[in-house]
Amino acid sequence: MSSFGRLLRIREPSRRLAAAAVHALRTKHNISITTPGITPSAFFGAHLRVAADATKAGWTGYEEQSAFLLDFADEVHLKTLYVTSESEPAETFRADATKRGAVALAKEDLLDEAETEALHAMTWDQQALVDYEVLLRATAFGGIELSSFAWNVALRRHVMSWSGRKAWEGVKQGAGMNFKDEYSRLRGEKGSYPLFVEAMWP
């Protein structure tokens, strides 16, 4: 199971921009990222899903999502946050992170002019793959249980878990957590959206 999902590799242009973003985190923001895979004591990955379609569908709003992500980052003592979201919510999140003494960065903050042009030439889904690759490297990752993107990231990271249990089965009912291991957490209730687990190959 842990290798089937990697038979189809993300295309090189997206991986190249993700590598450039990670390199910028290391060189411009003094984040120690020296090993492949999940990096200890490096940066926090935050997936904020509050676009118009999510709001229309009644998904958890900005206040709840941002509080969960910022509290999680505080808990694991990470002050550099890589955020994936639409531009306006990302700016609000950046300001809220600053109030807590943290720095929130998006891929656009990390890429140079030529790389940004290449990014903007991509489709929305291709740009999301850049985020996906960067989030796989984060020390800790947080998202919302309604997002298939967040589930994809969390499940891929869960392959590296040493917990010896399934992250979606060990959470407590009513605790506001749908997925939790030593690397990732998804906000939600236990048992919500079980088809994500059944339908995805990490």
N, C-alpha and C positions, 0 to 999 in steps of 0.2 A: 504494500500500500504506500509506503513512504517514497517510492521511486516512480510509481506509475504516473503520478501527476506531473512529473518532470520530463516525460517523453516529448512533449511539445514545449520547446524552449521559447522564452520571450525573445523577440527579435533584437538584433544587435543595436539599432539606434536607441531604443529605450534603455537598454542595459548600459550603453555608453553614457547617456545623460545621468542615469542613476549613479554610475561610478564617479562622474564629475561632481555630483552633489555630495557624495560621501567624502570625496577628496577635499572638497571645500570645507566640510565640517571639520575635517582633521587639520587642515593647514591654516584656515582663516579663523576658526573658532576654537582651536587648541583642544579638540576632542580626540581622545586616544582611541583610534580604531585601527587595530593592528592585525587582527585575525579574521579569517572568513567566517561567515555565519553571525550569530548573535554575539554582540560585543559587551562585556561587562563594564559597568561604570562609565558609559559613554553618553547616550542621548535617549530621550523618551519619544516614542512614536505615537502621535495622536490623530485618530481619524474622526473628524467632526462631520456628521452627516445631517445637515439642516437645509438642504436645497428646497426649492419651491415644491417639487414633487413629494419630498418626504414630509413637508409641513402639511400639504394637502391631504396626504394619507393618514395624518394624525400621529406621526412618529414623535418620539420624545424630542422636546424643544431644545433650543440652544442653552438655556440656563442649566438644565439638568445635565446635558452632555458635557458642557464645559466644566461644571463643578466636579463631575466624576473624573474627568481627565486630569484636571489640575490637582485634585486631591490625591489621585493615584501617583502623579509625578512627584508631589511632595513626599508621599509615603516612601518612595524608593530613592529619594534624595537626588533627583535629576533636575538640573536647572536649564538644560538646553533641550528644547522641545521641537521636534519636526512635525509640523501640522499639515494635514491634507484636508482641504475644504474649498468651498467657493471663496472668492476674493473678499467679499464684505464680511462674512462670518469669521474668516481667518484674521482680518484686521481687528475685529472685536476681541477675538481670542488672544491675539498678540498683546493688546492693551491689558487684558485681564491677567495674562501671564506676568507682565511687567510689574503689576501690583503685588505679585507674590515673589518678586525678585528673580524671575525666570525670563528666559529669552525664547520666543517662539519664532521659528523660521519655516518658510515654505521653500519648495524647490526653486521658485523664481528668485529667491534671495541668495541662492547658492551658485547659480549658473552665470557664466559670463555672457556678454552680448551675443556672440555667435551661437552659443549653446541655447540661449533663450529664443533666438530666432528659429533654431531647429525644433525646439519644444513647441513653439506656436504654430509650426507647420504641421504638427501632428494632430490627429483626431483627439477628441476628449478621452476615449478609451485608451489610446496609445499613451497619452500623458499620464493617465492613471497607472499604467504599468511602470512608469518611472517611480512614482510614489511606492508602488508595491515592492519594488526591488530595494528601495531605501529602508522601508519599514521592516523588512526581513532582518536588517542589521541592528535594529534598535535594541537597547538593553531591556526595555519594557514597552509594551504596546497596549493601547486601550482603544476601544471602539464600542459600537452599539450593536445589540443582537439582531436588529432588523436588517442590517447591512450585509449583503452577500460578500462585498469586498472585505469588510472587517473579518468575516468568518474565514475567508480564503487566507488572509494574512495570519490569523490566529492559528488555524489548523496547520498551515505550513510550518509555523514556528513550533507548534506542539510536537512535531516529529523529533525535535531536539530535547524534549522534556525528559528529565530523570525521575519524575514523580511516581512513575509506575501505575498511574491511573488515567482514566479519560477525563479531560478537564471539564467536560460538560456534565459529568455524572457526580463529581465530587462536591459541587456547590450545594448550598443549603436552600431549601424552599423558603421564599420570602426574604432572602438576604439581598435582593437587588442585583444578583450576579448570575449570568447565564453560562459563563465560561471563565475558568480561572486555573491557571497553572503558574509556574514560576516565571514565565516570560510574558504572558498576555492575559488580559481580562476583557470581557464583553459585558457591558451593562445590560441588565434585563432580568427576567425571572426564569428560574430553573424549568427546563422542559419546553421553553418557547422555541419554535422553529427547528424541530428535530430533523427536518428534511435537509437542512444545510449539511448536517453531519453525514447523512446517508448519501447525499448526492455529490459531494465534493471529494476530489482526489488531491490531497495536499502535496 
